[in-house]
């Protein structure tokens, strides 16, 4: 019922995954939505306009103008309650990211005032290419929502990441867009998770024991409350298939800083749960450093403090949450960090608490904020801790809005 009466533009680009779109459109129509399908010329090689017109009940549009008919892209952009580009090929992804406008899909995208969802589909090497990652980051910085790709059989015959999300998954994502019962619906969240690796040479690095479990749990808790989450994940962090979570993989502290800053200004809730390295080597050796008779001296440089950087540019509508892992004078240090970094909340955990910290499935934390009483949570699963942190964030935001 959440999609009943909603106007949805479904834009199809040239990918073999287009064969799934008639089923997707049928599901939307069955849910009560009014669907207008757009196709690029390349998309029509994989699925016919006639098929899509049959399942949608409207002519599928392939051109802004064909010499006889004018399909007003501006009015289509105004008409839609939501636009979804699925599948979005690597080529179309690049066009959208760079503002190119040579087909009806790009024209309506540039005219759309509604939320835009993009469901990429391509082979794994293309999906993981740096240019694709840069295009994804740019599109997210514009406020678009990226639907995570899935792992499985690919058109190349290989198995890996890059599959378009299944139609049922995309329908649930669109339903969440209109679910007014979720307290964080319509908000964007950013969560960092896991360690960073600071390379010494091609085979060695400086790192830590963080697994990213706490960050992933927080990202999931925020997503389950309706937020659209970008999870910036360090090495080894286990991925999640939650449809409201987009994942950006990074390696170093500099990578994490850059990925965070790309979307920070367009984010409502920022939770920095990653264990980011405080120092990195001045230089990375081009070849493996050979063992010598004498010791090895590394010259280290401080990395950029991501929490402090965000605190300096934090907008009034943003909620900034940092983590503090302490071994002594825990509360005193956490309170100081709360003020120094201009955070709204610090999640304090101590390595002296059994079952807390790196590697465990449990955690024991204390929540300290500038506006609410301190909350000390018992040892419990990281999932339960994440839910408590999310509820505290919701409480703080509600209180801020009523002031």
ROVEXTOR-990661 format. One record per residue (C-alpha): residue in three letters; chain; x, y, z. Coordinates in nm, 4 decimals. Each point is the difference from the previous one (the first is absolute). Example, Ala and Ser with C-alpha at 12.3 -4.5 7.8 and 13.67 -1.06 7.14 Angstrom:
BEGIN
r->ALA c->A c1->1.2300 c2->-0.4500 c3->0.7800
r->SER c->A c1->0.1370 c2->0.3440 c3->-0.0660
END
This chain:
BEGIN
r->UNK c->A c1->0.0000 c2->0.0000 c3->0.0000
r->UNK c->A c1->0.3000 c2->0.2330 c3->0.0424
r->UNK c->A c1->0.0335 c2->0.0375 c3->-0.3785
r->UNK c->A c1->-0.3705 c2->0.0412 c3->-0.0726
r->UNK c->A c1->-0.0526 c2->0.3098 c3->-0.2136
r->UNK c->A c1->0.3712 c2->0.0818 c3->-0.0207
r->UNK c->A c1->0.1386 c2->0.1201 c3->-0.3322
r->UNK c->A c1->0.3203 c2->-0.1866 c3->-0.0835
r->UNK c->A c1->0.2356 c2->0.0506 c3->-0.2938
r->UNK c->A c1->0.1910 c2->-0.3201 c3->-0.0810
r->UNK c->A c1->0.2971 c2->0.0783 c3->-0.2258
r->UNK c->A c1->0.1698 c2->-0.2951 c3->-0.1708
r->UNK c->A c1->0.3523 c2->0.0112 c3->-0.1457
r->UNK c->A c1->0.2078 c2->-0.2449 c3->-0.2019
r->UNK c->A c1->0.0745 c2->-0.2991 c3->0.2213
r->UNK c->A c1->-0.0980 c2->-0.3654 c3->-0.0233
r->UNK c->A c1->-0.1670 c2->0.0491 c3->0.3391
r->UNK c->A c1->-0.2754 c2->0.1855 c3->-0.1895
r->UNK c->A c1->-0.1700 c2->-0.3357 c3->-0.0464
r->UNK c->A c1->-0.1126 c2->0.0271 c3->0.3645
r->UNK c->A c1->-0.1751 c2->0.3334 c3->-0.0456
r->UNK c->A c1->-0.3383 c2->-0.1265 c3->-0.1342
r->UNK c->A c1->-0.0352 c2->-0.1996 c3->0.3233
r->UNK c->A c1->0.1042 c2->0.3050 c3->0.2032
r->UNK c->A c1->-0.2546 c2->0.2217 c3->-0.1761
r->UNK c->A c1->-0.2719 c2->-0.2606 c3->0.0481
r->UNK c->A c1->0.0737 c2->-0.0055 c3->0.3755
r->UNK c->A c1->-0.0271 c2->0.3801 c3->0.0170
r->UNK c->A c1->-0.3286 c2->0.0033 c3->-0.1894
r->UNK c->A c1->-0.1337 c2->-0.2787 c3->0.2204
r->UNK c->A c1->0.0875 c2->0.2144 c3->0.3030
r->UNK c->A c1->-0.2157 c2->0.2797 c3->-0.1407
r->UNK c->A c1->0.2689 c2->0.2231 c3->-0.1504
r->UNK c->A c1->-0.0317 c2->0.1922 c3->-0.3256
r->UNK c->A c1->0.3113 c2->-0.0802 c3->-0.2029
r->UNK c->A c1->0.1593 c2->0.1822 c3->-0.2917
r->UNK c->A c1->0.2829 c2->-0.1956 c3->-0.1637
r->UNK c->A c1->0.2900 c2->0.1644 c3->-0.1862
r->UNK c->A c1->0.2492 c2->-0.1906 c3->-0.2148
r->UNK c->A c1->0.3315 c2->0.0856 c3->-0.1565
r->UNK c->A c1->0.0674 c2->-0.1334 c3->-0.3491
r->UNK c->A c1->0.2435 c2->-0.2521 c3->0.1460
r->UNK c->A c1->-0.2590 c2->-0.1186 c3->0.2510
r->UNK c->A c1->-0.2419 c2->-0.0827 c3->-0.2814
r->UNK c->A c1->0.2461 c2->-0.2661 c3->-0.1183
r->UNK c->A c1->-0.0615 c2->-0.1913 c3->0.3234
r->UNK c->A c1->-0.3699 c2->0.0641 c3->0.0660
r->UNK c->A c1->-0.2647 c2->0.1306 c3->-0.2376
r->UNK c->A c1->-0.2019 c2->0.3184 c3->0.0384
r->UNK c->A c1->-0.3114 c2->-0.2024 c3->-0.0838
r->UNK c->A c1->0.0568 c2->-0.2383 c3->0.2918
r->UNK c->A c1->0.0496 c2->0.2865 c3->0.2436
r->UNK c->A c1->-0.3027 c2->0.1857 c3->-0.1345
r->UNK c->A c1->-0.2101 c2->-0.3123 c3->0.0483
r->UNK c->A c1->0.0962 c2->-0.0487 c3->0.3656
r->UNK c->A c1->-0.0081 c2->0.3711 c3->0.0915
r->UNK c->A c1->-0.3122 c2->0.1028 c3->-0.1900
r->UNK c->A c1->0.1824 c2->0.2991 c3->-0.1523
r->UNK c->A c1->0.2117 c2->0.0400 c3->-0.3129
r->UNK c->A c1->0.3678 c2->-0.0496 c3->0.0856
r->UNK c->A c1->0.1829 c2->0.3169 c3->-0.1101
r->UNK c->A c1->0.3317 c2->-0.0206 c3->-0.1872
r->UNK c->A c1->0.0573 c2->0.3560 c3->-0.1241
r->UNK c->A c1->-0.0532 c2->0.3548 c3->0.1194
r->UNK c->A c1->-0.1173 c2->0.0714 c3->-0.3567
r->UNK c->A c1->-0.0278 c2->-0.2265 c3->-0.3021
r->UNK c->A c1->-0.1027 c2->0.2546 c3->-0.2628
r->UNK c->A c1->-0.3710 c2->-0.0447 c3->0.0649
r->UNK c->A c1->-0.0354 c2->-0.0334 c3->0.3771
r->UNK c->A c1->0.1375 c2->0.2158 c3->0.2823
r->UNK c->A c1->0.0451 c2->-0.1860 c3->0.3279
r->UNK c->A c1->0.0472 c2->0.2863 c3->0.2420
r->UNK c->A c1->0.2900 c2->-0.1051 c3->0.2232
r->UNK c->A c1->-0.0468 c2->0.2989 c3->0.2323
r->UNK c->A c1->-0.3628 c2->-0.0887 c3->0.0680
r->UNK c->A c1->0.0943 c2->-0.3654 c3->0.0541
r->UNK c->A c1->0.2571 c2->0.1103 c3->0.2552
r->UNK c->A c1->-0.2654 c2->0.2040 c3->0.1794
r->UNK c->A c1->-0.2670 c2->-0.2711 c3->-0.0292
r->UNK c->A c1->0.1908 c2->-0.2739 c3->0.1803
r->UNK c->A c1->-0.0135 c2->-0.0666 c3->0.3735
r->UNK c->A c1->0.3146 c2->-0.2084 c3->-0.0422
r->UNK c->A c1->0.2298 c2->-0.0977 c3->-0.2875
r->UNK c->A c1->0.1948 c2->-0.3248 c3->-0.0151
r->UNK c->A c1->0.2672 c2->-0.0702 c3->-0.2614
r->UNK c->A c1->0.0215 c2->-0.3785 c3->-0.0269
r->UNK c->A c1->0.2104 c2->-0.1527 c3->-0.1264
r->UNK c->A c1->0.2586 c2->0.2765 c3->-0.0199
r->UNK c->A c1->0.2940 c2->-0.1047 c3->-0.2148
r->UNK c->A c1->0.3577 c2->0.1223 c3->0.0566
r->UNK c->A c1->-0.0391 c2->0.2257 c3->-0.3038
r->UNK c->A c1->-0.3232 c2->0.1565 c3->0.1255
r->UNK c->A c1->0.1467 c2->0.0338 c3->0.3488
r->UNK c->A c1->0.2833 c2->0.2071 c3->-0.1462
r->UNK c->A c1->-0.2436 c2->0.2152 c3->-0.2002
r->UNK c->A c1->-0.2155 c2->0.0740 c3->0.3029
r->UNK c->A c1->0.3021 c2->0.0808 c3->0.2184
r->UNK c->A c1->0.1320 c2->0.2474 c3->-0.2559
r->UNK c->A c1->-0.3264 c2->0.1637 c3->-0.1010
r->UNK c->A c1->-0.0087 c2->-0.1288 c3->-0.3574
r->UNK c->A c1->-0.3396 c2->0.0178 c3->-0.1664
r->UNK c->A c1->-0.0228 c2->-0.1952 c3->-0.3243
r->UNK c->A c1->-0.3084 c2->-0.2136 c3->0.0636
r->UNK c->A c1->-0.3376 c2->0.0127 c3->0.1719
r->UNK c->A c1->0.1239 c2->-0.1707 c3->0.3172
r->UNK c->A c1->0.2694 c2->0.2625 c3->0.0567
r->UNK c->A c1->-0.2387 c2->0.2833 c3->-0.0916
r->UNK c->A c1->-0.2665 c2->-0.1072 c3->0.2499
r->UNK c->A c1->0.2651 c2->-0.0681 c3->0.2668
r->UNK c->A c1->0.1327 c2->0.3555 c3->-0.0327
r->UNK c->A c1->-0.3563 c2->0.1347 c3->0.0219
r->UNK c->A c1->-0.1134 c2->-0.2136 c3->0.2948
r->UNK c->A c1->-0.0856 c2->0.1747 c3->0.3254
r->UNK c->A c1->-0.0968 c2->-0.3262 c3->0.1702
r->UNK c->A c1->0.2274 c2->-0.2535 c3->0.1751
r->UNK c->A c1->0.2074 c2->-0.1963 c3->-0.2516
r->UNK c->A c1->0.1083 c2->-0.3607 c3->0.0564
r->UNK c->A c1->0.2695 c2->-0.1611 c3->-0.2134
r->UNK c->A c1->0.0431 c2->-0.3780 c3->-0.0282
r->UNK c->A c1->0.3372 c2->-0.0691 c3->-0.1641
r->UNK c->A c1->0.0585 c2->-0.3164 c3->-0.2024
r->UNK c->A c1->0.3322 c2->-0.1035 c3->-0.1516
r->UNK c->A c1->0.2788 c2->-0.2539 c3->0.0192
r->UNK c->A c1->0.2112 c2->-0.0115 c3->0.3170
r->UNK c->A c1->0.3161 c2->0.1520 c3->-0.1499
r->UNK c->A c1->-0.2038 c2->0.2906 c3->-0.1355
r->UNK c->A c1->-0.1810 c2->0.0404 c3->0.3330
r->UNK c->A c1->0.3275 c2->0.0128 c3->0.1946
r->UNK c->A c1->0.1820 c2->0.2278 c3->-0.2444
r->UNK c->A c1->0.1144 c2->0.3300 c3->0.1596
r->UNK c->A c1->-0.1901 c2->0.2024 c3->-0.2594
r->UNK c->A c1->-0.3257 c2->-0.1758 c3->0.0911
r->UNK c->A c1->0.0643 c2->0.0603 c3->0.3703
r->UNK c->A c1->0.0640 c2->0.3678 c3->-0.0733
r->UNK c->A c1->-0.3239 c2->0.0239 c3->-0.1999
r->UNK c->A c1->-0.1958 c2->-0.1664 c3->0.2811
r->UNK c->A c1->0.1477 c2->0.2407 c3->0.2547
r->UNK c->A c1->-0.0843 c2->0.2987 c3->-0.2181
r->UNK c->A c1->-0.3586 c2->-0.1142 c3->-0.0524
r->UNK c->A c1->-0.0411 c2->-0.0511 c3->0.3752
r->UNK c->A c1->0.1386 c2->0.3479 c3->0.0613
r->UNK c->A c1->-0.2815 c2->0.1326 c3->-0.2212
r->UNK c->A c1->-0.2549 c2->-0.1645 c3->0.2306
r->UNK c->A c1->-0.0787 c2->-0.3077 c3->-0.2083
r->UNK c->A c1->-0.0624 c2->-0.3360 c3->0.1685
r->UNK c->A c1->0.2130 c2->-0.2924 c3->-0.1180
r->UNK c->A c1->-0.1644 c2->-0.3424 c3->0.0287
r->UNK c->A c1->0.2727 c2->-0.2482 c3->0.0964
r->UNK c->A c1->0.1029 c2->-0.2552 c3->-0.2584
r->UNK c->A c1->-0.0210 c2->-0.3680 c3->0.0872
r->UNK c->A c1->0.2440 c2->-0.2911 c3->-0.0160
r->UNK c->A c1->-0.0695 c2->-0.2852 c3->-0.2399
r->UNK c->A c1->0.0200 c2->-0.1258 c3->-0.3580
r->UNK c->A c1->0.0906 c2->0.2693 c3->-0.2536
r->UNK c->A c1->-0.0608 c2->0.0265 c3->-0.3735
r->UNK c->A c1->0.3725 c2->-0.0605 c3->-0.0623
r->UNK c->A c1->-0.0369 c2->-0.3490 c3->0.1436
r->UNK c->A c1->0.1961 c2->0.0985 c3->0.3104
r->UNK c->A c1->-0.1333 c2->0.0273 c3->0.3532
r->UNK c->A c1->0.0445 c2->0.3162 c3->0.2027
r->UNK c->A c1->-0.1382 c2->0.3423 c3->0.0904
r->UNK c->A c1->-0.1845 c2->0.2196 c3->-0.2464
r->UNK c->A c1->-0.3393 c2->-0.1688 c3->-0.0422
r->UNK c->A c1->-0.2966 c2->0.2336 c3->0.0032
r->UNK c->A c1->-0.2158 c2->-0.0337 c3->0.3102
r->UNK c->A c1->-0.2987 c2->-0.2320 c3->-0.0443
r->UNK c->A c1->-0.3372 c2->0.1584 c3->-0.0899
r->UNK c->A c1->-0.1520 c2->-0.0915 c3->0.3378
r->UNK c->A c1->0.2901 c2->0.1719 c3->0.1754
r->UNK c->A c1->-0.0458 c2->0.3170 c3->-0.2035
r->UNK c->A c1->-0.3716 c2->0.0062 c3->0.0761
r->UNK c->A c1->0.0740 c2->-0.0180 c3->0.3743
r->UNK c->A c1->0.2456 c2->0.2880 c3->-0.0338
r->UNK c->A c1->-0.2619 c2->0.2152 c3->-0.1696
r->UNK c->A c1->-0.2557 c2->-0.0962 c3->0.2644
r->UNK c->A c1->0.2411 c2->0.1240 c3->0.2680
r->UNK c->A c1->0.0107 c2->0.3346 c3->-0.1798
r->UNK c->A c1->-0.3679 c2->0.0493 c3->0.0780
r->UNK c->A c1->-0.0188 c2->-0.1691 c3->0.3427
r->UNK c->A c1->-0.0842 c2->0.2920 c3->0.2292
r->UNK c->A c1->0.0062 c2->-0.2239 c3->0.3098
r->UNK c->A c1->0.3792 c2->-0.0309 c3->-0.0054
r->UNK c->A c1->0.1523 c2->0.2779 c3->0.2168
r->UNK c->A c1->0.3075 c2->0.0473 c3->-0.2208
r->UNK c->A c1->-0.1808 c2->-0.0267 c3->-0.3337
r->UNK c->A c1->0.1379 c2->0.2473 c3->-0.2505
r->UNK c->A c1->0.3196 c2->0.0584 c3->0.1991
r->UNK c->A c1->0.3481 c2->-0.0895 c3->-0.1187
r->UNK c->A c1->0.2569 c2->-0.1550 c3->0.2287
r->UNK c->A c1->0.3706 c2->-0.0659 c3->-0.0321
r->UNK c->A c1->0.1758 c2->-0.2665 c3->0.2075
r->UNK c->A c1->0.3694 c2->-0.0840 c3->0.0000
r->UNK c->A c1->0.1050 c2->-0.3484 c3->0.1088
r->UNK c->A c1->0.3029 c2->-0.2194 c3->0.0442
r->UNK c->A c1->0.3723 c2->0.0681 c3->-0.0042
r->UNK c->A c1->0.2204 c2->0.1882 c3->-0.2413
r->UNK c->A c1->0.3205 c2->-0.1418 c3->-0.1443
r->UNK c->A c1->0.2947 c2->0.2373 c3->-0.0402
r->UNK c->A c1->0.2439 c2->-0.1574 c3->-0.2434
r->UNK c->A c1->0.3696 c2->-0.0337 c3->0.0830
r->UNK c->A c1->0.0910 c2->-0.1871 c3->-0.3189
r->UNK c->A c1->-0.1925 c2->-0.2218 c3->-0.2469
r->UNK c->A c1->-0.0468 c2->-0.2767 c3->0.2598
r->UNK c->A c1->-0.0018 c2->0.1684 c3->0.3434
r->UNK c->A c1->-0.2193 c2->0.2554 c3->0.1697
r->UNK c->A c1->-0.0806 c2->0.1673 c3->0.3301
r->UNK c->A c1->-0.3480 c2->-0.1000 c3->0.1163
r->UNK c->A c1->-0.2131 c2->-0.0992 c3->0.2957
r->UNK c->A c1->-0.2298 c2->-0.2802 c3->0.1122
r->UNK c->A c1->-0.3338 c2->0.1617 c3->-0.0855
r->UNK c->A c1->-0.2445 c2->-0.2279 c3->-0.1873
r->UNK c->A c1->-0.2619 c2->0.2635 c3->-0.0794
r->UNK c->A c1->-0.2776 c2->-0.2034 c3->0.1674
r->UNK c->A c1->-0.1146 c2->0.2956 c3->0.2101
r->UNK c->A c1->-0.0126 c2->0.2360 c3->-0.2977
r->UNK c->A c1->-0.1914 c2->-0.2480 c3->-0.2162
r->UNK c->A c1->-0.2488 c2->-0.0553 c3->0.2838
r->UNK c->A c1->-0.0550 c2->0.3764 c3->0.0309
r->UNK c->A c1->-0.0435 c2->0.0394 c3->-0.3759
r->UNK c->A c1->-0.2607 c2->-0.2791 c3->0.0078
r->UNK c->A c1->-0.1850 c2->0.1515 c3->0.2963
r->UNK c->A c1->-0.0171 c2->0.3404 c3->-0.1695
r->UNK c->A c1->-0.1168 c2->-0.1576 c3->-0.3269
r->UNK c->A c1->-0.2709 c2->-0.1965 c3->0.1813
r->UNK c->A c1->-0.1338 c2->0.3309 c3->0.1323
r->UNK c->A c1->-0.0315 c2->0.1329 c3->-0.3546
r->UNK c->A c1->0.3302 c2->0.1799 c3->-0.0560
r->UNK c->A c1->0.1848 c2->-0.0356 c3->-0.3275
r->UNK c->A c1->0.3467 c2->-0.0962 c3->0.1177
r->UNK c->A c1->0.3418 c2->0.0218 c3->-0.1604
r->UNK c->A c1->0.2375 c2->-0.2391 c3->0.1754
r->UNK c->A c1->0.3642 c2->0.0924 c3->-0.0529
r->UNK c->A c1->0.1751 c2->-0.3267 c3->0.0775
r->UNK c->A c1->0.3646 c2->-0.0648 c3->0.0728
r->UNK c->A c1->0.1842 c2->-0.3192 c3->-0.0974
r->UNK c->A c1->-0.1573 c2->-0.3284 c3->0.1074
r->UNK c->A c1->-0.3384 c2->0.1449 c3->0.0958
r->UNK c->A c1->-0.2784 c2->-0.2468 c3->-0.0779
r->UNK c->A c1->-0.2509 c2->0.1345 c3->-0.2517
r->UNK c->A c1->-0.3723 c2->0.0133 c3->0.0657
r->UNK c->A c1->-0.2855 c2->-0.0558 c3->-0.2435
r->UNK c->A c1->-0.2291 c2->0.2532 c3->0.1671
r->UNK c->A c1->-0.1723 c2->0.1817 c3->-0.2853
r->UNK c->A c1->0.0275 c2->0.3399 c3->0.1731
r->UNK c->A c1->0.3788 c2->-0.0227 c3->0.0301
r->UNK c->A c1->0.2501 c2->0.0977 c3->-0.2684
r->UNK c->A c1->0.3574 c2->-0.1111 c3->0.0639
r->UNK c->A c1->0.3200 c2->0.1844 c3->-0.0878
r->UNK c->A c1->0.3156 c2->-0.2066 c3->0.0555
r->UNK c->A c1->0.3153 c2->0.1850 c3->0.1050
r->UNK c->A c1->0.3460 c2->-0.0962 c3->0.1215
r->UNK c->A c1->0.1872 c2->0.2878 c3->0.1631
r->UNK c->A c1->-0.0895 c2->0.2862 c3->0.2322
r->UNK c->A c1->0.0369 c2->0.2384 c3->-0.2950
r->UNK c->A c1->-0.2408 c2->-0.2132 c3->-0.2044
r->UNK c->A c1->-0.2538 c2->0.0049 c3->0.2839
r->UNK c->A c1->0.0365 c2->0.3753 c3->0.0458
r->UNK c->A c1->-0.0498 c2->0.0673 c3->-0.3711
r->UNK c->A c1->-0.3015 c2->-0.2334 c3->-0.0298
r->UNK c->A c1->-0.1581 c2->0.1605 c3->0.3058
r->UNK c->A c1->0.0521 c2->0.3561 c3->-0.1150
r->UNK c->A c1->-0.1575 c2->-0.0664 c3->-0.3405
r->UNK c->A c1->-0.3445 c2->-0.0533 c3->0.1527
r->UNK c->A c1->0.0277 c2->0.1582 c3->0.3471
r->UNK c->A c1->-0.1783 c2->0.3239 c3->-0.0880
r->UNK c->A c1->-0.3007 c2->-0.1890 c3->-0.1348
r->UNK c->A c1->-0.0325 c2->-0.2287 c3->0.3029
r->UNK c->A c1->-0.2256 c2->0.0394 c3->0.3044
r->UNK c->A c1->0.1581 c2->-0.2533 c3->0.2381
r->UNK c->A c1->0.3723 c2->-0.0786 c3->0.0141
r->UNK c->A c1->0.1250 c2->-0.2842 c3->0.2184
r->UNK c->A c1->0.3762 c2->-0.0531 c3->0.0030
r->UNK c->A c1->0.0429 c2->-0.3502 c3->0.1378
r->UNK c->A c1->0.3175 c2->-0.0869 c3->-0.1926
r->UNK c->A c1->0.3340 c2->-0.0489 c3->0.1727
r->UNK c->A c1->0.1957 c2->0.2390 c3->-0.2194
r->UNK c->A c1->0.3795 c2->-0.0009 c3->0.0196
r->UNK c->A c1->0.1424 c2->0.3074 c3->0.1737
r->UNK c->A c1->0.3282 c2->-0.0242 c3->-0.1895
r->UNK c->A c1->0.1221 c2->-0.1119 c3->-0.3416
r->UNK c->A c1->0.3512 c2->-0.0549 c3->-0.1394
r->UNK c->A c1->0.1560 c2->0.3061 c3->-0.1630
r->UNK c->A c1->0.0907 c2->-0.2116 c3->-0.3003
r->UNK c->A c1->-0.1191 c2->-0.3321 c3->-0.1425
r->UNK c->A c1->0.2852 c2->-0.2138 c3->-0.1290
r->UNK c->A c1->-0.0450 c2->-0.1011 c3->-0.3639
r->UNK c->A c1->0.1439 c2->-0.3462 c3->0.0691
r->UNK c->A c1->-0.0117 c2->-0.2355 c3->0.2953
r->UNK c->A c1->0.2384 c2->0.1185 c3->0.2717
r->UNK c->A c1->0.2665 c2->-0.2648 c3->0.0563
r->UNK c->A c1->0.0905 c2->-0.1155 c3->0.3476
r->UNK c->A c1->0.3316 c2->0.1472 c3->0.1104
r->UNK c->A c1->0.2303 c2->-0.0534 c3->0.2937
r->UNK c->A c1->-0.1025 c2->0.3281 c3->0.1565
r->UNK c->A c1->-0.3489 c2->0.1081 c3->0.1038
r->UNK c->A c1->-0.2514 c2->0.1739 c3->-0.2255
r->UNK c->A c1->-0.0889 c2->0.3621 c3->0.0711
r->UNK c->A c1->-0.3295 c2->0.1326 c3->-0.1327
r->UNK c->A c1->-0.0712 c2->0.3707 c3->-0.0146
r->UNK c->A c1->-0.3711 c2->0.0614 c3->0.0574
r->UNK c->A c1->-0.2289 c2->0.2926 c3->-0.0773
r->UNK c->A c1->-0.3331 c2->0.0748 c3->0.1652
r->UNK c->A c1->-0.3070 c2->-0.0820 c3->-0.2058
r->UNK c->A c1->-0.2868 c2->0.2470 c3->-0.0413
r->UNK c->A c1->-0.2482 c2->-0.0170 c3->0.2883
r->UNK c->A c1->-0.3312 c2->-0.0801 c3->-0.1714
r->UNK c->A c1->-0.2202 c2->0.0675 c3->0.3052
r->UNK c->A c1->0.1650 c2->0.3371 c3->0.0665
r->UNK c->A c1->-0.0275 c2->0.0935 c3->-0.3683
r->UNK c->A c1->-0.3725 c2->-0.0775 c3->-0.0017
r->UNK c->A c1->-0.0484 c2->0.1860 c3->0.3271
r->UNK c->A c1->0.1400 c2->0.3166 c3->-0.1570
r->UNK c->A c1->-0.2498 c2->-0.0062 c3->-0.2891
r->UNK c->A c1->-0.2987 c2->-0.1522 c3->0.1825
r->UNK c->A c1->-0.3323 c2->0.1584 c3->-0.0943
r->UNK c->A c1->-0.2740 c2->0.0633 c3->0.2604
r->UNK c->A c1->-0.2184 c2->-0.2767 c3->-0.1445
r->UNK c->A c1->0.2770 c2->-0.2610 c3->0.0156
r->UNK c->A c1->0.0634 c2->-0.2500 c3->0.2793
r->UNK c->A c1->0.3660 c2->-0.0960 c3->0.0440
r->UNK c->A c1->0.0924 c2->-0.3080 c3->0.2030
r->UNK c->A c1->0.3540 c2->-0.1067 c3->0.0816
r->UNK c->A c1->0.1502 c2->-0.2991 c3->0.1778
r->UNK c->A c1->0.2600 c2->-0.0035 c3->0.2753
r->UNK c->A c1->0.1920 c2->-0.3158 c3->0.0894
r->UNK c->A c1->0.1831 c2->0.0669 c3->0.3244
r->UNK c->A c1->0.2156 c2->-0.1915 c3->0.2468
r->UNK c->A c1->0.0162 c2->0.2548 c3->0.2867
r->UNK c->A c1->-0.1930 c2->0.3050 c3->0.1241
r->UNK c->A c1->-0.2640 c2->-0.1067 c3->-0.2497
r->UNK c->A c1->-0.2859 c2->0.2391 c3->0.0767
r->UNK c->A c1->0.2298 c2->0.2994 c3->0.0437
r->UNK c->A c1->0.1632 c2->-0.0602 c3->-0.3380
r->UNK c->A c1->-0.3343 c2->-0.0613 c3->-0.1711
r->UNK c->A c1->-0.1502 c2->0.3239 c3->0.1339
r->UNK c->A c1->0.3053 c2->0.1913 c3->-0.1200
r->UNK c->A c1->-0.0324 c2->-0.1598 c3->-0.3433
r->UNK c->A c1->-0.3701 c2->0.0934 c3->-0.0108
r->UNK c->A c1->0.0905 c2->0.3681 c3->0.0355
r->UNK c->A c1->0.3228 c2->0.0098 c3->-0.1966
r->UNK c->A c1->-0.1499 c2->-0.1697 c3->-0.3055
r->UNK c->A c1->-0.3359 c2->0.1840 c3->0.0110
r->UNK c->A c1->-0.1842 c2->-0.3327 c3->0.0006
r->UNK c->A c1->-0.3590 c2->-0.0465 c3->0.1155
r->UNK c->A c1->0.0717 c2->-0.3364 c3->0.1600
r->UNK c->A c1->0.2984 c2->-0.2150 c3->0.0901
r->UNK c->A c1->-0.0356 c2->-0.3764 c3->0.0335
r->UNK c->A c1->0.2531 c2->-0.1071 c3->0.2597
r->UNK c->A c1->0.1291 c2->-0.3521 c3->0.0343
r->UNK c->A c1->0.2912 c2->-0.1248 c3->0.2070
r->UNK c->A c1->0.2444 c2->-0.2772 c3->-0.0761
r->UNK c->A c1->-0.0076 c2->-0.0783 c3->0.3735
r->UNK c->A c1->-0.3571 c2->-0.1328 c3->-0.0287
r->UNK c->A c1->-0.0082 c2->-0.3739 c3->-0.0714
r->UNK c->A c1->-0.1893 c2->-0.0820 c3->-0.3184
r->UNK c->A c1->0.0234 c2->0.3555 c3->-0.1341
r->UNK c->A c1->0.2123 c2->0.1544 c3->-0.2730
r->UNK c->A c1->0.1555 c2->-0.1534 c3->-0.3100
r->UNK c->A c1->-0.0928 c2->-0.3419 c3->-0.1303
r->UNK c->A c1->-0.2888 c2->-0.0778 c3->0.2363
r->UNK c->A c1->-0.3648 c2->-0.0466 c3->-0.0935
r->UNK c->A c1->-0.0872 c2->0.1908 c3->0.3184
r->UNK c->A c1->0.0796 c2->0.3486 c3->0.1252
r->UNK c->A c1->-0.0434 c2->0.2124 c3->0.3109
r->UNK c->A c1->-0.0284 c2->0.3728 c3->-0.0634
r->UNK c->A c1->-0.0874 c2->0.3306 c3->0.1620
r->UNK c->A c1->-0.1821 c2->0.2692 c3->-0.1997
r->UNK c->A c1->0.1057 c2->0.3553 c3->0.0810
r->UNK c->A c1->-0.1647 c2->0.3022 c3->-0.1603
r->UNK c->A c1->-0.0149 c2->0.3750 c3->0.0528
r->UNK c->A c1->-0.3764 c2->0.0151 c3->0.0423
r->UNK c->A c1->-0.1106 c2->-0.3281 c3->0.1612
r->UNK c->A c1->0.0907 c2->-0.1953 c3->0.3134
r->UNK c->A c1->0.2789 c2->-0.2545 c3->-0.0264
r->UNK c->A c1->-0.1232 c2->-0.3520 c3->-0.0776
r->UNK c->A c1->0.2053 c2->-0.3027 c3->0.1062
r->UNK c->A c1->-0.1005 c2->-0.3180 c3->-0.1803
r->UNK c->A c1->0.0699 c2->-0.3519 c3->0.1286
r->UNK c->A c1->0.2037 c2->-0.2548 c3->-0.1907
r->UNK c->A c1->-0.2211 c2->-0.1156 c3->-0.2874
r->UNK c->A c1->0.0136 c2->-0.0948 c3->-0.3651
r->UNK c->A c1->0.1294 c2->0.2599 c3->-0.2422
r->UNK c->A c1->-0.3364 c2->-0.0136 c3->-0.1743
r->UNK c->A c1->-0.1715 c2->0.1053 c3->0.3249
r->UNK c->A c1->0.2622 c2->0.2692 c3->0.0594
r->UNK c->A c1->-0.0564 c2->0.1320 c3->-0.3520
r->UNK c->A c1->-0.3760 c2->0.0189 c3->0.0558
r->UNK c->A c1->0.0555 c2->0.1922 c3->0.3254
r->UNK c->A c1->0.2364 c2->0.2442 c3->-0.1728
r->UNK c->A c1->-0.2521 c2->0.0509 c3->-0.2808
r->UNK c->A c1->-0.2840 c2->0.0624 c3->0.2454
r->UNK c->A c1->0.2188 c2->0.2557 c3->0.1815
r->UNK c->A c1->0.0710 c2->0.1751 c3->-0.3309
r->UNK c->A c1->-0.3738 c2->0.0145 c3->-0.0742
r->UNK c->A c1->-0.0679 c2->0.1434 c3->0.3476
r->UNK c->A c1->0.2655 c2->0.2674 c3->-0.0450
r->UNK c->A c1->-0.1301 c2->0.0988 c3->-0.3423
r->UNK c->A c1->-0.3605 c2->0.0144 c3->0.1229
r->UNK c->A c1->0.1052 c2->0.2240 c3->0.2891
r->UNK c->A c1->0.1934 c2->0.2299 c3->-0.2341
r->UNK c->A c1->-0.3007 c2->0.0376 c3->-0.2309
r->UNK c->A c1->-0.2314 c2->0.1006 c3->0.2868
r->UNK c->A c1->0.2297 c2->0.2748 c3->0.1296
END
